[in-house]
Amino acid sequence: MEYKNGTVVTEFILLGFSGRWELHIFFFATFSLIYSATVLGNILIMVTVTFSYPLHSPMYFLLGNLSFLDMCLSTATTPKMITDLLTEHKTISLWGCMAQMFFMHFFGGAEMSLLIVMAFDRYVAICKPLHYRTIMNHRLLNRFVILSWVIGFIHTTSQMVLTVNLPFCGHNVIDSIFCDLPLVIKLACVETYTLELFVIADSGLLSFICFILLLFSYTIILVTVQKKSSGGLSKALSTLSAHIIVVTLFFGPCIFIYAWPFGSFASNKTLAVFYTVITPLLNPIIYTLRNQKMQVAMRKLRFQHISSTQNF
């Protein structure tokens, strides 16, 4: 295939964060601490859910899977972003860029789907408590989790199949902290209007529809609880408000970036940091670590570990 200027792009230049060197050092230290806390926090949750028998319930099974997806989503972008803060020439290979976009949309799409499943789980637990164990059985849970991974795979594959074959020649500068579809597509040497619309329909609508479904499910839960008990409403509102904050922080930037992917929002680095760095840390804090049952299980596992070490 012949390109416009005969130069085939083999790598992209990431502009990253602008500013003085001292600011880059500050970002490096901050994001390194956040990423470390994200990985350790999510691993701690997965270990606790796996080895603590009282947490072998549908809700904590889904929380363990959410922690795994959060850790993977953050790992797809954050380590590269952190190392680039200390380098003057921020480059990424063509295939490295494609791989980053593939895994980011894979884990992101799977997480969006899993959040819908978690909202359904809370609806059944609050609105149909007597049938909770019957409805949310292990077979259904496994199917839900597999379905969320399948949706994530279809979501990313449908876009990457069209993107990976685009010709890139000449301009190779990406004004972002990592590779992402809207900005990479703009660098192609061919007309990409149809692909741009497809990205809007795929990523933008997926984010928007999942967000609306989540808010709708939370509204149904609150209305149902209000009808049953006025005292239970304040407790449910306290629990769901934290969930809604996390959902908004995750889906808000996604909707802005992908529903209007080829405007100014696409290169907004603050929005990108929110859903790839901040939210994966907030999920274990708000969904799990502030949960009393989870804290008790962690203390028990810690005590068992200390006891076994002393006996040995």
C-alpha positions as a Markdown table, in Angstrom:
| # | Residue | x | y | z |
|---|---|---|---|---|
| 1 | Met | 0.0 | 0.0 | 0.0 |
| 2 | Glu | 1.3 | 3.4 | -0.9 |
| 3 | Tyr | 1.0 | 6.3 | 1.6 |
| 4 | Lys | 0.8 | 10.0 | 0.9 |
| 5 | Asn | 4.4 | 10.9 | 1.7 |
| 6 | Gly | 5.9 | 7.4 | 1.6 |
| 7 | Thr | 6.8 | 7.5 | 5.3 |
| 8 | Val | 5.3 | 4.7 | 7.4 |
| 9 | Val | 4.8 | 5.5 | 11.1 |
| 10 | Thr | 6.4 | 2.9 | 13.4 |
| 11 | Glu | 5.9 | 4.8 | 16.7 |
| 12 | Phe | 3.9 | 7.6 | 18.2 |
| 13 | Ile | 5.0 | 10.5 | 20.4 |
| 14 | Leu | 3.0 | 11.1 | 23.5 |
| 15 | Leu | 3.0 | 14.8 | 24.6 |
| 16 | Gly | 2.0 | 13.8 | 28.2 |
| 17 | Phe | 1.8 | 16.5 | 30.9 |
| 18 | Ser | 3.1 | 19.9 | 30.2 |
| 19 | Gly | 4.8 | 22.1 | 32.8 |
| 20 | Arg | 8.1 | 22.4 | 34.7 |
| 21 | Trp | 10.3 | 19.5 | 35.6 |
| 22 | Glu | 9.4 | 19.9 | 39.3 |
| 23 | Leu | 5.8 | 19.4 | 38.4 |
| 24 | His | 6.6 | 16.2 | 36.6 |
| 25 | Ile | 8.4 | 14.9 | 39.7 |
| 26 | Phe | 5.3 | 15.7 | 41.8 |
| 27 | Phe | 3.1 | 13.8 | 39.3 |
| 28 | Phe | 5.5 | 10.9 | 39.3 |
| 29 | Ala | 5.5 | 10.6 | 43.1 |
| 30 | Thr | 1.7 | 11.1 | 43.3 |
| 31 | Phe | 0.7 | 8.6 | 40.6 |
| 32 | Ser | 3.3 | 6.1 | 41.7 |
| 33 | Leu | 1.7 | 6.1 | 45.2 |
| 34 | Ile | -1.8 | 5.9 | 43.8 |
| 35 | Tyr | -1.0 | 3.0 | 41.4 |
| 36 | Ser | 0.8 | 1.1 | 44.2 |
| 37 | Ala | -2.2 | 1.6 | 46.5 |
| 38 | Thr | -4.5 | 0.5 | 43.7 |
| 39 | Val | -2.6 | -2.7 | 43.0 |
| 40 | Leu | -2.1 | -3.6 | 46.7 |
| 41 | Gly | -5.7 | -2.7 | 47.7 |
| 42 | Asn | -7.3 | -4.7 | 44.9 |
| 43 | Ile | -5.0 | -7.7 | 45.5 |
| 44 | Leu | -5.9 | -7.5 | 49.2 |
| 45 | Ile | -9.6 | -7.6 | 48.4 |
| 46 | Met | -9.2 | -10.5 | 46.0 |
| 47 | Val | -7.2 | -12.5 | 48.6 |
| 48 | Thr | -9.7 | -11.7 | 51.3 |
| 49 | Val | -12.7 | -12.7 | 49.3 |
| 50 | Thr | -11.0 | -15.9 | 48.1 |
| 51 | Phe | -9.9 | -17.2 | 51.5 |
| 52 | Ser | -12.5 | -15.8 | 53.9 |
| 53 | Tyr | -15.5 | -18.2 | 54.1 |
| 54 | Pro | -18.0 | -15.5 | 55.4 |
| 55 | Leu | -17.4 | -13.5 | 52.2 |
| 56 | His | -18.3 | -16.4 | 49.9 |
| 57 | Ser | -21.5 | -14.7 | 48.8 |
| 58 | Pro | -22.7 | -13.2 | 45.4 |
| 59 | Met | -21.9 | -9.6 | 46.3 |
| 60 | Tyr | -18.3 | -10.2 | 47.4 |
| 61 | Phe | -17.7 | -12.6 | 44.5 |
| 62 | Leu | -18.6 | -9.7 | 42.1 |
| 63 | Leu | -16.5 | -7.3 | 44.2 |
| 64 | Gly | -13.5 | -9.6 | 43.8 |
| 65 | Asn | -14.0 | -9.6 | 40.1 |
| 66 | Leu | -14.4 | -5.8 | 40.0 |
| 67 | Ser | -11.1 | -5.5 | 41.9 |
| 68 | Phe | -9.3 | -7.7 | 39.3 |
| 69 | Leu | -10.7 | -5.6 | 36.4 |
| 70 | Asp | -9.8 | -2.3 | 38.2 |
| 71 | Met | -6.2 | -3.5 | 38.7 |
| 72 | Cys | -5.9 | -4.6 | 35.0 |
| 73 | Leu | -7.5 | -1.4 | 33.7 |
| 74 | Ser | -5.0 | 0.7 | 35.7 |
| 75 | Thr | -2.1 | -1.5 | 34.7 |
| 76 | Ala | -2.9 | -1.0 | 31.0 |
| 77 | Thr | -2.1 | 2.7 | 31.1 |
| 78 | Thr | -0.6 | 3.9 | 34.4 |
| 79 | Pro | 2.9 | 2.3 | 34.4 |
| 80 | Lys | 3.7 | 3.7 | 31.0 |
| 81 | Met | 2.3 | 7.1 | 32.0 |
| 82 | Ile | 4.5 | 7.1 | 35.2 |
| 83 | Thr | 7.7 | 6.2 | 33.4 |
| 84 | Asp | 7.1 | 8.8 | 30.7 |
| 85 | Leu | 7.0 | 11.5 | 33.4 |
| 86 | Leu | 10.8 | 11.0 | 33.9 |
| 87 | Thr | 11.7 | 10.9 | 30.2 |
| 88 | Glu | 12.1 | 13.7 | 27.8 |
| 89 | His | 11.1 | 11.8 | 24.6 |
| 90 | Lys | 7.8 | 10.0 | 25.3 |
| 91 | Thr | 7.4 | 7.4 | 22.6 |
| 92 | Ile | 5.4 | 4.2 | 22.1 |
| 93 | Ser | 5.6 | 1.8 | 19.3 |
| 94 | Leu | 2.7 | 1.4 | 16.8 |
| 95 | Trp | 1.9 | -2.1 | 18.1 |
| 96 | Gly | 2.4 | -1.1 | 21.7 |
| 97 | Cys | -0.1 | 1.7 | 21.1 |
| 98 | Met | -2.6 | -0.8 | 19.6 |
| 99 | Ala | -2.1 | -3.2 | 22.5 |
| 100 | Gln | -2.7 | -0.4 | 25.0 |
| 101 | Met | -5.9 | 0.6 | 23.4 |
| 102 | Phe | -7.1 | -3.1 | 23.1 |
| 103 | Phe | -6.6 | -3.9 | 26.7 |
| 104 | Met | -7.9 | -0.5 | 28.0 |
| 105 | His | -11.2 | -1.0 | 26.1 |
| 106 | Phe | -11.3 | -4.7 | 26.9 |
| 107 | Phe | -11.1 | -4.2 | 30.7 |
| 108 | Gly | -13.1 | -1.0 | 30.6 |
| 109 | Gly | -16.0 | -2.6 | 28.6 |
| 110 | Ala | -16.0 | -5.6 | 30.9 |
| 111 | Glu | -16.1 | -3.4 | 34.0 |
| 112 | Met | -19.0 | -1.4 | 32.7 |
| 113 | Ser | -20.9 | -4.6 | 32.2 |
| 114 | Leu | -20.0 | -6.0 | 35.6 |
| 115 | Leu | -21.2 | -2.8 | 37.3 |
| 116 | Ile | -24.6 | -3.5 | 35.7 |
| 117 | Val | -24.5 | -7.0 | 37.2 |
| 118 | Met | -23.6 | -5.6 | 40.6 |
| 119 | Ala | -26.5 | -3.2 | 40.4 |
| 120 | Phe | -28.8 | -6.1 | 39.6 |
| 121 | Asp | -27.4 | -8.1 | 42.6 |
| 122 | Arg | -28.2 | -5.2 | 44.9 |
| 123 | Tyr | -31.7 | -4.9 | 43.5 |
| 124 | Val | -32.4 | -8.6 | 44.2 |
| 125 | Ala | -30.8 | -8.4 | 47.7 |
| 126 | Ile | -32.8 | -5.4 | 48.7 |
| 127 | Cys | -36.1 | -5.8 | 46.8 |
| 128 | Lys | -36.3 | -9.7 | 46.9 |
| 129 | Pro | -34.4 | -10.7 | 49.9 |
| 130 | Leu | -36.2 | -14.0 | 50.5 |
| 131 | His | -35.3 | -15.2 | 47.0 |
| 132 | Tyr | -31.8 | -13.7 | 46.9 |
| 133 | Arg | -29.9 | -17.0 | 47.2 |
| 134 | Thr | -32.1 | -18.8 | 44.8 |
| 135 | Ile | -31.9 | -16.1 | 42.1 |
| 136 | Met | -28.2 | -15.2 | 42.5 |
| 137 | Asn | -26.9 | -18.8 | 42.4 |
| 138 | His | -23.4 | -19.8 | 41.5 |
| 139 | Arg | -24.3 | -20.8 | 37.9 |
| 140 | Leu | -26.0 | -17.4 | 37.2 |
| 141 | Leu | -23.1 | -15.5 | 38.8 |
| 142 | Asn | -20.5 | -17.4 | 36.6 |
| 143 | Arg | -22.6 | -16.7 | 33.5 |
| 144 | Phe | -22.8 | -13.0 | 34.4 |
| 145 | Val | -19.1 | -12.7 | 34.9 |
| 146 | Ile | -18.3 | -14.6 | 31.7 |
| 147 | Leu | -20.8 | -12.4 | 29.8 |
| 148 | Ser | -19.1 | -9.2 | 31.1 |
| 149 | Trp | -15.8 | -10.4 | 29.8 |
| 150 | Val | -17.3 | -11.4 | 26.4 |
| 151 | Ile | -18.9 | -8.0 | 26.1 |
| 152 | Gly | -15.6 | -6.3 | 26.9 |
| 153 | Phe | -13.9 | -8.5 | 24.2 |
| 154 | Ile | -16.5 | -7.8 | 21.6 |
| 155 | His | -16.4 | -4.1 | 22.5 |
| 156 | Thr | -12.7 | -3.7 | 22.0 |
| 157 | Thr | -12.3 | -6.2 | 19.1 |
| 158 | Ser | -15.1 | -4.5 | 17.0 |
| 159 | Gln | -13.1 | -1.2 | 17.2 |
| 160 | Met | -9.5 | -2.5 | 17.0 |
| 161 | Val | -10.2 | -4.7 | 13.9 |
| 162 | Leu | -10.9 | -1.5 | 12.0 |
| 163 | Thr | -8.2 | 0.6 | 13.7 |
| 164 | Val | -5.2 | -1.8 | 13.4 |
| 165 | Asn | -5.4 | -1.7 | 9.6 |
| 166 | Leu | -5.4 | 2.0 | 9.3 |
| 167 | Pro | -2.4 | 3.5 | 7.4 |
| 168 | Phe | -0.4 | 6.0 | 9.5 |
| 169 | Cys | 2.1 | 8.2 | 7.7 |
| 170 | Gly | 3.8 | 11.5 | 8.6 |
| 171 | His | 2.1 | 13.1 | 11.7 |
| 172 | Asn | 2.6 | 10.9 | 14.8 |
| 173 | Val | 2.1 | 13.2 | 17.8 |
| 174 | Ile | -0.7 | 12.3 | 20.3 |
| 175 | Asp | -1.7 | 15.1 | 22.7 |
| 176 | Ser | -2.4 | 12.7 | 25.6 |
| 177 | Ile | -0.9 | 10.7 | 28.4 |
| 178 | Phe | -1.6 | 7.4 | 26.6 |
| 179 | Cys | -2.9 | 6.0 | 23.4 |
| 180 | Asp | -6.7 | 6.2 | 22.9 |
| 181 | Leu | -8.9 | 5.6 | 19.9 |
| 182 | Pro | -10.2 | 9.1 | 19.2 |
| 183 | Leu | -6.8 | 10.7 | 19.1 |
| 184 | Val | -5.0 | 7.8 | 17.2 |
| 185 | Ile | -7.7 | 7.6 | 14.5 |
| 186 | Lys | -7.2 | 11.3 | 13.7 |
| 187 | Leu | -3.6 | 10.6 | 12.7 |
| 188 | Ala | -4.6 | 8.1 | 10.0 |
| 189 | Cys | -3.8 | 9.0 | 6.4 |
| 190 | Val | -7.3 | 8.2 | 5.1 |
| 191 | Glu | -10.8 | 9.5 | 5.6 |
| 192 | Thr | -12.0 | 8.2 | 9.0 |
| 193 | Tyr | -15.5 | 9.8 | 9.3 |
| 194 | Thr | -17.3 | 6.5 | 9.2 |
| 195 | Leu | -14.9 | 5.0 | 11.8 |
| 196 | Glu | -15.4 | 8.1 | 14.0 |
| 197 | Leu | -19.2 | 7.6 | 14.0 |
| 198 | Phe | -18.6 | 3.9 | 14.8 |
| 199 | Val | -16.5 | 4.8 | 17.8 |
| 200 | Ile | -19.3 | 7.2 | 19.0 |
| 201 | Ala | -21.9 | 4.5 | 18.5 |
| 202 | Asp | -19.7 | 1.8 | 20.2 |
| 203 | Ser | -17.8 | 3.4 | 23.1 |
| 204 | Gly | -20.0 | 6.5 | 23.6 |
| 205 | Leu | -23.3 | 4.8 | 23.6 |
| 206 | Leu | -22.0 | 1.8 | 25.7 |
| 207 | Ser | -20.9 | 4.3 | 28.4 |
| 208 | Phe | -24.0 | 6.3 | 28.3 |
| 209 | Ile | -26.5 | 3.4 | 28.2 |
| 210 | Cys | -24.6 | 1.6 | 31.1 |
| 211 | Phe | -24.6 | 4.8 | 33.1 |
| 212 | Ile | -28.4 | 5.4 | 32.6 |
| 213 | Leu | -29.2 | 1.8 | 33.4 |
| 214 | Leu | -27.2 | 2.0 | 36.7 |
| 215 | Leu | -28.9 | 5.2 | 37.7 |
| 216 | Phe | -32.3 | 3.7 | 36.8 |
| 217 | Ser | -31.6 | 0.6 | 38.9 |
| 218 | Tyr | -30.5 | 2.6 | 41.9 |
| 219 | Thr | -33.6 | 4.7 | 41.6 |
| 220 | Ile | -35.8 | 1.6 | 41.6 |
| 221 | Ile | -34.0 | 0.3 | 44.7 |
| 222 | Leu | -34.5 | 3.6 | 46.6 |
| 223 | Val | -38.2 | 3.8 | 45.7 |
| 224 | Thr | -38.8 | 0.1 | 46.7 |
| 225 | Val | -37.0 | 0.6 | 50.0 |
| 226 | Gln | -39.0 | 3.8 | 50.7 |
| 227 | Lys | -42.3 | 2.0 | 50.2 |
| 228 | Lys | -41.2 | -0.8 | 52.6 |
| 229 | Ser | -39.6 | 1.2 | 55.4 |
| 230 | Ser | -38.7 | 4.9 | 55.9 |
| 231 | Gly | -35.9 | 3.9 | 58.2 |
| 232 | Gly | -34.3 | 1.6 | 55.6 |
| 233 | Leu | -34.3 | 4.4 | 53.1 |
| 234 | Ser | -31.6 | 6.4 | 54.9 |
| 235 | Lys | -29.4 | 3.3 | 55.2 |
| 236 | Ala | -29.9 | 2.4 | 51.5 |
| 237 | Leu | -29.3 | 6.0 | 50.4 |
| 238 | Ser | -26.0 | 6.0 | 52.5 |
| 239 | Thr | -24.8 | 2.9 | 50.7 |
| 240 | Leu | -25.9 | 3.7 | 47.2 |
| 241 | Ser | -24.7 | 7.3 | 47.3 |
| 242 | Ala | -21.1 | 6.1 | 47.6 |
| 243 | His | -21.7 | 3.7 | 44.7 |
| 244 | Ile | -23.3 | 6.5 | 42.6 |
| 245 | Ile | -20.2 | 8.7 | 43.2 |
| 246 | Val | -17.9 | 6.0 | 41.9 |
| 247 | Val | -20.1 | 5.3 | 38.9 |
| 248 | Thr | -20.3 | 9.0 | 38.0 |
| 249 | Leu | -16.5 | 9.4 | 38.3 |
| 250 | Phe | -15.9 | 6.4 | 36.1 |
| 251 | Phe | -18.7 | 7.0 | 33.5 |
| 252 | Gly | -18.6 | 10.8 | 33.4 |
| 253 | Pro | -15.2 | 11.1 | 31.7 |
| 254 | Cys | -15.9 | 8.1 | 29.4 |
| 255 | Ile | -19.1 | 9.7 | 28.2 |
| 256 | Phe | -17.5 | 13.1 | 27.5 |
| 257 | Ile | -14.5 | 11.5 | 25.8 |
| 258 | Tyr | -16.3 | 8.9 | 23.7 |
| 259 | Ala | -19.7 | 10.5 | 23.1 |
| 260 | Trp | -17.8 | 13.5 | 21.7 |
| 261 | Pro | -14.6 | 11.7 | 20.8 |
| 262 | Phe | -13.2 | 14.1 | 18.2 |
| 263 | Gly | -13.7 | 17.4 | 20.1 |
| 264 | Ser | -11.7 | 19.0 | 22.8 |
| 265 | Phe | -12.8 | 16.5 | 25.4 |
| 266 | Ala | -10.8 | 13.7 | 23.8 |
| 267 | Ser | -7.4 | 15.3 | 24.7 |
| 268 | Asn | -8.5 | 16.4 | 28.1 |
| 269 | Lys | -5.8 | 14.8 | 30.3 |
| 270 | Thr | -7.7 | 15.4 | 33.5 |
| 271 | Leu | -10.6 | 13.3 | 32.4 |
| 272 | Ala | -8.2 | 10.6 | 31.3 |
| 273 | Val | -6.6 | 10.5 | 34.7 |
| 274 | Phe | -9.9 | 10.2 | 36.4 |
| 275 | Tyr | -11.1 | 7.0 | 34.8 |
| 276 | Thr | -7.7 | 5.3 | 34.5 |
| 277 | Val | -5.9 | 6.3 | 37.7 |
| 278 | Ile | -8.3 | 7.7 | 40.3 |
| 279 | Thr | -11.4 | 5.5 | 39.9 |
| 280 | Pro | -9.6 | 2.1 | 40.2 |
| 281 | Leu | -8.4 | 3.3 | 43.6 |
| 282 | Leu | -11.8 | 4.6 | 44.7 |
| 283 | Asn | -13.6 | 1.4 | 43.9 |
| 284 | Pro | -11.8 | -0.7 | 46.5 |
| 285 | Ile | -12.1 | 2.1 | 49.1 |
| 286 | Ile | -15.8 | 2.9 | 48.6 |
| 287 | Tyr | -17.2 | -0.5 | 47.5 |
| 288 | Thr | -15.2 | -2.7 | 49.9 |
| 289 | Leu | -12.7 | -1.3 | 52.3 |
| 290 | Arg | -15.3 | 0.8 | 54.1 |
| 291 | Asn | -17.5 | -2.3 | 54.4 |
| 292 | Gln | -17.6 | -3.6 | 58.0 |
| 293 | Lys | -17.8 | -7.2 | 57.0 |
| 294 | Met | -14.8 | -6.9 | 54.8 |
| 295 | Gln | -12.7 | -5.2 | 57.5 |
| 296 | Val | -13.6 | -8.0 | 60.0 |
| 297 | Ala | -12.6 | -10.7 | 57.4 |
| 298 | Met | -9.2 | -8.9 | 56.8 |
| 299 | Arg | -8.4 | -8.8 | 60.5 |
| 300 | Lys | -9.2 | -12.5 | 60.9 |
| 301 | Leu | -7.0 | -13.4 | 57.9 |
| 302 | Arg | -4.2 | -11.3 | 59.3 |
| 303 | Phe | -4.6 | -12.9 | 62.8 |
| 304 | Gln | -4.6 | -16.4 | 61.2 |
| 305 | His | -1.5 | -15.6 | 59.2 |
| 306 | Ile | 0.4 | -14.3 | 62.3 |
| 307 | Ser | -0.7 | -17.3 | 64.3 |
| 308 | Ser | 0.5 | -19.8 | 61.6 |
| 309 | Thr | 3.8 | -18.0 | 61.3 |
| 310 | Gln | 4.4 | -18.1 | 65.1 |
| 311 | Asn | 3.5 | -21.8 | 65.2 |
| 312 | Phe | 5.9 | -22.5 | 62.4 |
